[in-house]
């Protein structure tokens, strides 16, 4: 009997997936454990193996196409087996939702439509009916799909229907991705030209999660300057040893991990009716990739040395760029650090990465004039800004945490003990 393979949920935030590559084609024999496809989630491209065996009878999502979680990805069965009932069943479920959504508006508009029709001239009415008949012959579209297409400005002629007989249904509009087109030739109206690119799954998730965070969590910000002279000297001394290489960012991660043990309120999560005080310290480290930011997690960072932290972060950075991170690599953060100092940024504010209570934005280390012991000297200074969720953290709590981080970096031996 034919089995439906559904689009898997490969991460906790995944809403839909994009098929980056198929490793089999229709008609191929598939065994349990065989690699079916590579699926791009909101965070990585992951290999998806078959849990069933049989002949590949149907591909529900072509390469480059996207579909919601639990929609038909593929169908396996015996060669020549009829699978139309499975496809019709999927369409029927889709149409039930559409009928419910559109029935109320259809009822409300029926009387108005009838009255308008009586006012039309016979010739216009005949013309309208003829035009509608021609369009129905050319395109089969559900009422809800037509309305959604109008709202989104989608040309139905560009949409491929997945319903019975090629009928365009709701999910076809939801999944529709306009093809990138060359820049338009300058027009008389404005003379502007532009390109449009489809939004990746990663960028969609970043937009949704950070919008929710910014407009749900009441942010406030605390900025502090840190003297990095001793931290730079310590780093230079450590890196002088063979096969050892740590970065300033590794030292910041370690300093934050030690400080979080002393300030558990910062290492907390807003859960709605409760505040979760995390006993483990898992620090997310923002890593830039072409499509946005990924946040792999250094687990139990307070229990690890600088070399271990440095090796993990470099490994995560390589995996992130190659889209090889696994769910276990990015889940479970309790605090996040975003460092833009290597790009010449002096200071900035970051949006809290849910479910964390805080995120630390780190600027670059700069040589500036400083006054020490009444004398003007050149010192290495770094600015950091702590973004706090005011539902969990108060100003004094955040300030005390920053003071501890500052103390660790200005006297690094304290965090190496």
Secondary structure by P-SEA (a helix, b strand, c coil): cbbbbcccccccccccccccccccccccccccccccbbbbcccbbbbbbbccccccccccccccccccccccccccccccccaaaaaaaaaaaaaaaaaaacaaaaaaaaaaaaaaaaaccaaaaaaaaaaaaaaaaaccccaaaaaaaaaacccccccccccccccccaaaaaacccccccccccccccccccccccccaaaaaaaaaaaaaaaccbbbbbbbbbbaaaaaaaaaaaaccccccccaaaaaaaaaaaaaaacccccccccccccccccbbbbbbbbbcccbbbbbbbcccccccaaaaaaaaaaaaaaaaaccccccccccccbbbbbccccccccccccccccccbbbbbbbbbbbbbbcccbbbbbbbbbbbbbbccccccaaaaaaaaaaaaaaaaccccccc
